[in-house]
Amino acid sequence: MLPLYLAVSDAGAAGIGVAAFILYVFLLFFFGLRTIKRGHWVLFILGFFFFPFWIVGGMIPPKGMSRMDAMYAEKDRSS
């Protein structure tokens, strides 16, 4: 039988693992959908194989936006 302090720490580690997995899945869907919404289809498809493509696709401005439009969109987002 395990001492009580080991059983508690194992449960805490499992809880942190479950929370990290839930956060990972949430971010996976969030950045994946945001990449599609912004019109970056190639980055979306590549994101299935290498997740950072979805992060990049979710962060860069929408496809077809001029540099000035991107600047105004960033200004609106920051205020």
Secondary structure, 3 states (H helix, E strand, C coil): CCCHHHHHHHHHHHHHHHHHHHHHHHHHHHHHHHHHHCCCHHHHHHHCCCCHHHHHHHHCCCCCCCHHHHHHHHHHHHC
